[in-house]
Amino acid sequence: MSALIPVQVPPVPPGPLLRLVGWLQARFFPGAMDDSTARWIAALFILLVTFALGRFLTGVVFKRLKKLAAKANNQLMLPALEPPAATLLILCGIIAALSIIPLWEEVPHMVRLGEQGALSAVVLWGVACAGGAVIDHFAVGARARRLQIAAFIPLIKRTMASFFVVFSVLVVLESLGFEVKTFLTGLGIGGLAFALAAQDTIANMFGSFVVVMDQPFYVGDYIRILGHEGTVEEIGLRSTRLRTAQRTQVVIPNKTVAAEVINNFTKMPQRRVDSTLGLTYDNPTDRVQLALADVRALLRSDPGVDQGLVVVSLADLGDASMRVQILYFTADPDWETHMAVRERVNLAVLKALAARGVTLAYPNPVIRLDASAAQQLSTKAPG
């Protein structure tokens, strides 16, 4: 594999700033100090001015700009650009000071390479901050408008950040004088072996893109997958994390998520309730009919019950009891709301049956005896 090869940069003649220092020395301080002392004093002066301008930029200019942008659509851009802008200004002052310090005349190519690398890093930092602010601004708007893509913006941001970091490293290495093309060519040979070794990781990354594009669920949805139920906490590049009802965390690789059947309970428009009641056969038929009518009426009047489908029917005549089927949907799919509606309806059903004098059948068999049979059994009982 080829290594990074540094490129030697030839020195350059004195720039305009150094000529300006020489002119000022000859014009205002002729013979008062030597050339080296004048250049050190000028470098110190440039550093002081630069740091003062940096404080002025962050303390005054950006403060005024933030006030002016208070009503703008994107208020995140200026705070994100403030640190890179101040750093860039200070870096320019340091580069200007180094350009006139006599200490660096022997190794000008090292200074130039360092300047190029530092400038590239700061500019890329500013671009990354600006891009992150734009994505955060879009995320705020997406959440405000309740767009479906809002749940996937953190994943998109992390993915773009990963690619940008790799790109930035290559750009900085190129600015430092390394032959990045030769390095990338060498990486091509080992890249195949790396891809084979990391095929599971690559498959999980592609699985995450499938989840983003297909959107079977979002962060905050309650889903069931591979026998696990829980709330989606995070959709990462490699895995999806669920928080179960037992408060444990389940981590599922994204390649598995993309290939398995997913049951998304959050997307249910309503929750179904299907219950069966057993009534004893000694209940008069007219009472049973009236009780069922009362149950239908209370379901129709309950605001928590969806009125699309309400079924209350004497469905079956069993060996030990008459079975009544009660089928309806709760209007709100939220689990706590659903259970509150079920509890309210069940209590109302019990009250309606009791008001009509209708008795429920018990799961254990009950033997009923008339008075004479009971008297005979009691007289034959021992003791």
C-alpha positions as CSV (number, residue, x, y, z in Angstrom):
1,M,0.0,0.0,0.0
2,S,1.4,3.4,-0.9
3,A,2.1,5.8,1.8
4,L,1.3,9.5,1.9
5,I,4.2,11.4,0.1
6,P,4.9,15.0,1.3
7,V,5.6,17.4,-1.5
8,Q,8.3,20.0,-1.0
9,V,7.2,23.6,-1.7
10,P,9.9,26.1,-2.8
11,P,10.2,29.3,-0.8
12,V,8.7,32.5,-2.0
13,P,10.2,36.0,-2.1
14,P,9.1,38.5,0.6
15,G,5.5,39.5,0.3
16,P,3.9,43.0,0.3
17,L,3.4,42.9,4.1
18,L,7.1,42.4,4.7
19,R,8.0,45.2,2.2
20,L,5.5,47.4,4.0
21,V,7.2,46.8,7.4
22,G,10.5,47.7,5.8
23,W,9.1,50.9,4.3
24,L,7.6,52.0,7.6
25,Q,10.9,51.3,9.4
26,A,12.9,53.3,6.9
27,R,10.3,56.1,6.8
28,F,9.5,56.7,10.5
29,F,12.4,55.0,12.4
30,P,15.5,55.3,10.3
31,G,18.4,53.9,12.2
32,A,16.4,53.5,15.5
33,M,16.2,49.7,15.4
34,D,17.5,46.9,13.3
35,D,15.4,45.0,10.7
36,S,14.9,42.0,12.9
37,T,13.6,44.0,15.9
38,A,11.2,45.9,13.7
39,R,9.8,42.8,12.2
40,W,9.2,41.3,15.7
41,I,7.4,44.4,16.9
42,A,5.3,44.5,13.7
43,A,4.3,40.8,14.2
44,L,3.3,41.4,17.9
45,F,1.3,44.5,16.8
46,I,-0.5,42.4,14.1
47,L,-1.4,39.7,16.7
48,L,-2.8,42.3,19.2
49,V,-4.9,43.9,16.5
50,T,-6.1,40.6,15.3
51,F,-7.2,39.4,18.7
52,A,-8.9,42.8,19.3
53,L,-10.8,42.5,16.0
54,G,-11.8,38.9,16.9
55,R,-13.3,40.1,20.2
56,F,-15.0,43.0,18.4
57,L,-16.4,40.6,15.7
58,T,-17.9,38.2,18.3
59,G,-18.9,40.8,20.9
60,V,-20.3,43.5,18.7
61,V,-20.8,42.6,15.0
62,F,-22.4,39.2,15.5
63,K,-24.5,40.5,18.4
64,R,-25.9,43.3,16.1
65,L,-26.4,40.7,13.3
66,K,-28.3,38.4,15.6
67,K,-30.6,41.2,16.6
68,L,-31.2,42.1,12.9
69,A,-31.8,38.4,12.1
70,A,-34.2,37.9,15.0
71,K,-37.2,38.0,12.6
72,A,-35.4,36.0,9.9
73,N,-36.4,32.5,8.9
74,N,-33.1,30.9,9.8
75,Q,-31.9,32.2,13.2
76,L,-29.5,29.2,13.6
77,M,-27.0,30.3,10.9
78,L,-25.3,33.2,12.7
79,P,-24.7,31.4,16.0
80,A,-23.2,28.4,14.1
81,L,-20.9,30.7,12.0
82,E,-19.6,32.8,14.9
83,P,-16.8,30.5,16.2
84,P,-15.4,29.6,12.7
85,A,-15.5,33.3,11.6
86,A,-13.6,34.4,14.8
87,T,-11.1,31.6,14.4
88,L,-10.6,32.5,10.7
89,L,-9.9,36.1,11.6
90,I,-7.4,35.2,14.3
91,L,-5.8,32.6,12.0
92,C,-5.3,35.2,9.3
93,G,-3.6,37.4,11.8
94,I,-1.3,34.6,12.9
95,I,-0.4,33.9,9.3
96,A,0.3,37.5,8.7
97,A,2.5,37.7,11.8
98,L,4.4,34.6,10.8
99,S,5.1,35.9,7.3
100,I,7.3,38.7,8.7
101,I,9.0,36.9,11.7
102,P,12.6,36.3,10.7
103,L,12.7,33.0,12.6
104,W,10.8,31.2,9.9
105,E,12.8,32.3,6.9
106,E,14.9,29.1,7.0
107,V,11.8,26.8,6.6
108,P,9.3,28.9,4.5
109,H,7.8,25.8,2.9
110,M,6.8,24.3,6.3
111,V,5.1,27.6,7.2
112,R,3.3,27.7,3.9
113,L,2.1,24.2,4.2
114,G,0.9,24.8,7.8
115,E,-0.9,27.9,6.7
116,Q,-2.7,26.1,3.9
117,G,-3.7,23.2,6.1
118,A,-5.0,25.4,8.9
119,L,-7.0,27.6,6.5
120,S,-8.5,24.6,4.8
121,A,-9.5,23.1,8.2
122,V,-11.1,26.3,9.4
123,V,-13.0,26.9,6.1
124,L,-14.3,23.3,6.1
125,W,-15.3,23.8,9.8
126,G,-17.3,26.8,8.7
127,V,-18.9,24.9,5.9
128,A,-19.8,22.1,8.3
129,C,-21.3,24.5,10.8
130,A,-23.3,26.2,8.1
131,G,-24.6,22.9,6.7
132,G,-25.5,21.7,10.2
133,A,-27.4,24.9,10.8
134,V,-29.3,24.5,7.6
135,I,-30.2,20.9,8.5
136,D,-31.3,21.9,12.0
137,H,-33.4,24.7,10.6
138,F,-35.1,22.3,8.2
139,A,-35.6,19.9,11.1
140,V,-37.4,22.6,13.2
141,G,-39.7,23.4,10.3
142,A,-40.4,19.8,9.6
143,R,-41.3,19.1,13.2
144,A,-43.5,22.2,13.3
145,R,-45.3,21.1,10.1
146,R,-45.4,17.5,11.4
147,L,-43.6,16.1,8.3
148,Q,-42.8,12.4,8.3
149,I,-39.1,13.1,7.4
150,A,-38.6,14.9,10.7
151,A,-37.9,11.7,12.5
152,F,-35.1,10.7,10.1
153,I,-33.3,14.1,10.0
154,P,-30.8,13.1,12.8
155,L,-29.9,10.0,10.8
156,I,-29.4,12.0,7.6
157,K,-27.3,14.5,9.4
158,R,-25.0,11.9,10.9
159,T,-24.6,10.2,7.5
160,M,-23.7,13.5,5.8
161,A,-21.4,14.4,8.6
162,S,-19.5,11.1,8.2
163,F,-19.0,11.6,4.5
164,F,-18.0,15.2,5.1
165,V,-15.4,14.3,7.7
166,V,-13.7,11.9,5.3
167,F,-13.8,14.5,2.5
168,S,-12.4,17.2,4.9
169,V,-9.5,14.9,6.0
170,L,-8.5,14.3,2.3
171,V,-8.7,18.0,1.5
172,V,-6.5,19.0,4.5
173,L,-4.0,16.3,3.6
174,E,-3.9,17.6,0.0
175,S,-3.4,21.2,1.3
176,L,-0.5,20.0,3.5
177,G,1.3,18.7,0.4
178,F,0.6,15.0,0.5
179,E,-0.2,13.0,-2.6
180,V,-3.7,11.9,-1.7
181,K,-4.3,10.4,-5.2
182,T,-1.4,8.0,-4.6
183,F,-2.7,7.2,-1.2
184,L,-6.2,6.5,-2.5
185,T,-4.8,4.3,-5.2
186,G,-3.0,2.2,-2.6
187,L,-6.2,2.0,-0.6
188,G,-8.0,0.5,-3.6
189,I,-6.1,-2.7,-3.2
190,G,-6.9,-3.1,0.5
191,G,-10.4,-1.7,0.1
192,L,-11.7,-5.0,-1.3
193,A,-10.4,-6.9,1.7
194,F,-11.9,-4.3,4.0
195,A,-15.2,-4.4,2.2
196,L,-15.4,-8.2,2.6
197,A,-14.5,-8.0,6.3
198,A,-17.0,-5.2,6.9
199,Q,-19.8,-6.6,4.8
200,D,-22.2,-6.9,7.8
201,T,-21.5,-3.2,8.6
202,I,-22.1,-2.2,5.0
203,A,-25.3,-4.3,4.9
204,N,-26.5,-2.6,8.1
205,M,-25.8,0.8,6.5
206,F,-27.8,-0.1,3.4
207,G,-30.5,-1.3,5.7
208,S,-30.6,2.1,7.4
209,F,-31.1,3.8,4.0
210,V,-33.9,1.3,3.2
211,V,-35.6,2.3,6.5
212,V,-35.2,6.0,5.7
213,M,-36.6,5.6,2.1
214,D,-39.4,3.2,2.9
215,Q,-40.3,4.8,6.3
216,P,-42.1,1.9,7.9
217,F,-41.8,3.6,11.3
218,Y,-40.4,6.7,13.0
219,V,-38.7,7.6,16.2
220,G,-41.4,7.4,18.9
221,D,-43.5,4.7,17.2
222,Y,-44.5,1.6,19.0
223,I,-43.6,-1.4,16.9
224,R,-43.3,-5.2,17.0
225,I,-40.4,-6.9,15.2
226,L,-38.9,-10.4,15.6
227,G,-41.1,-10.9,18.7
228,H,-39.9,-7.7,20.4
229,E,-42.2,-4.9,21.2
230,G,-41.2,-1.4,22.1
231,T,-40.9,2.3,21.3
232,V,-38.4,3.3,18.7
233,E,-35.7,5.4,20.5
234,E,-33.1,5.8,17.7
235,I,-32.5,4.8,14.1
236,G,-28.8,4.7,13.6
237,L,-26.5,3.9,10.8
238,R,-25.9,0.3,12.1
239,S,-28.9,-0.5,14.3
240,T,-32.4,0.5,15.5
241,R,-33.0,0.7,19.2
242,L,-36.3,-0.1,20.9
243,R,-37.3,0.6,24.5
244,T,-39.6,-2.2,25.7
245,A,-42.4,-2.1,28.3
246,Q,-40.0,-3.6,30.8
247,R,-37.7,-0.6,30.2
248,T,-35.0,-2.7,28.6
249,Q,-33.3,-1.7,25.4
250,V,-33.4,-4.0,22.3
251,V,-30.8,-3.3,19.6
252,I,-31.7,-4.8,16.2
253,P,-29.3,-4.6,13.2
254,N,-30.8,-2.5,10.4
255,K,-30.2,-5.3,7.8
256,T,-32.6,-7.4,9.9
257,V,-35.1,-4.5,10.2
258,A,-35.1,-4.1,6.5
259,A,-35.8,-7.8,5.9
260,E,-38.4,-8.6,8.6
261,V,-42.1,-8.0,9.0
262,I,-42.8,-5.0,11.1
263,N,-46.1,-4.4,13.0
264,N,-46.5,-0.7,13.7
265,F,-49.1,-0.2,16.4
266,T,-48.8,3.6,16.3
267,K,-50.2,3.7,12.8
268,M,-53.4,2.1,13.9
269,P,-56.3,4.5,13.4
270,Q,-58.2,2.8,16.3
271,R,-57.7,-0.1,18.7
272,R,-60.0,-3.2,18.6
273,V,-61.8,-4.6,21.6
274,D,-63.4,-8.1,21.2
275,S,-64.8,-9.6,24.4
276,T,-67.2,-12.4,25.2
277,L,-69.7,-12.6,28.1
278,G,-71.4,-15.8,29.4
279,L,-75.0,-15.6,30.6
280,T,-76.8,-18.3,32.5
281,Y,-79.7,-20.1,30.9
282,D,-82.1,-19.2,33.7
283,N,-82.1,-15.5,32.5
284,P,-85.5,-14.7,30.9
285,T,-85.2,-14.1,27.2
286,D,-86.9,-10.7,27.3
287,R,-84.4,-9.5,30.0
288,V,-81.5,-10.6,27.9
289,Q,-82.8,-8.8,24.9
290,L,-83.4,-5.6,26.8
291,A,-79.9,-5.8,28.4
292,L,-78.2,-6.3,25.0
293,A,-80.1,-3.2,23.8
294,D,-78.9,-1.2,26.8
295,V,-75.3,-2.3,26.1
296,R,-75.6,-1.2,22.4
297,A,-77.0,2.2,23.6
298,L,-74.2,2.8,26.0
299,L,-71.5,2.0,23.4
300,R,-73.2,4.3,20.9
301,S,-73.2,7.1,23.5
302,D,-69.6,6.7,24.7
303,P,-67.3,9.4,23.2
304,G,-64.3,7.1,23.4
305,V,-65.9,4.5,21.2
306,D,-65.5,4.7,17.4
307,Q,-69.0,4.6,15.9
308,G,-67.9,2.9,12.7
309,L,-68.5,-0.6,14.0
310,V,-70.3,-1.6,17.2
311,V,-71.5,-5.2,17.6
312,V,-73.4,-6.6,20.6
313,S,-74.9,-9.9,19.8
314,L,-76.0,-13.2,21.3
315,A,-73.5,-15.1,19.3
316,D,-73.6,-18.7,20.6
317,L,-75.5,-21.1,22.8
318,G,-72.9,-23.1,24.6
319,D,-73.2,-26.2,26.8
320,A,-73.0,-24.2,30.0
321,S,-74.0,-20.7,29.1
322,M,-75.2,-18.2,26.4
323,R,-72.3,-16.4,24.9
324,V,-72.6,-12.7,24.1
325,Q,-70.0,-11.1,21.8
326,I,-69.1,-7.4,22.3
327,L,-67.0,-5.9,19.5
328,Y,-66.0,-2.3,19.0
329,F,-63.0,0.0,18.4
330,T,-61.7,2.8,20.7
331,A,-61.4,6.1,18.8
332,D,-57.9,6.9,20.2
333,P,-55.2,4.3,19.5
334,D,-53.1,5.5,22.5
335,W,-52.7,2.6,24.8
336,E,-53.5,4.4,28.1
337,T,-56.6,6.0,26.5
338,H,-57.6,2.7,25.1
339,M,-57.5,1.0,28.4
340,A,-59.4,3.8,30.1
341,V,-62.2,3.4,27.6
342,R,-62.3,-0.4,28.1
343,E,-62.5,0.0,31.8
344,R,-65.3,2.6,31.5
345,V,-67.3,0.4,29.1
346,N,-66.8,-2.8,31.1
347,L,-68.1,-1.1,34.3
348,A,-71.1,0.3,32.4
349,V,-71.9,-3.2,30.9
350,L,-71.9,-4.7,34.4
351,K,-74.2,-2.0,35.7
352,A,-76.6,-2.4,32.7
353,L,-76.8,-6.2,33.2
354,A,-77.4,-5.8,36.9
355,A,-80.1,-3.2,36.3
356,R,-82.0,-5.7,34.1
357,G,-81.4,-8.6,36.6
358,V,-79.3,-10.6,34.1
359,T,-76.8,-12.9,35.8
360,L,-73.4,-13.9,34.4
361,A,-72.2,-17.5,34.1
362,Y,-69.1,-18.6,36.0
363,P,-66.4,-20.7,34.5
364,N,-66.8,-23.4,37.2
365,P,-69.9,-25.6,36.9
366,V,-72.7,-24.8,39.3
367,I,-75.2,-27.5,40.3
368,R,-78.6,-26.2,41.2
369,L,-81.0,-28.3,43.4
370,D,-84.6,-27.8,44.3
371,A,-85.6,-27.7,48.0
372,S,-86.5,-31.4,48.4
373,A,-83.3,-32.6,46.8
374,A,-81.2,-30.3,48.9
375,Q,-83.1,-31.5,52.1
376,Q,-82.4,-35.1,51.2
377,L,-78.7,-34.5,50.7
378,S,-78.4,-32.5,53.9
379,T,-80.0,-35.3,55.9
380,K,-77.6,-37.9,54.4
381,A,-74.5,-35.8,55.0
382,P,-72.2,-37.3,57.7
383,G,-71.9,-35.7,61.1
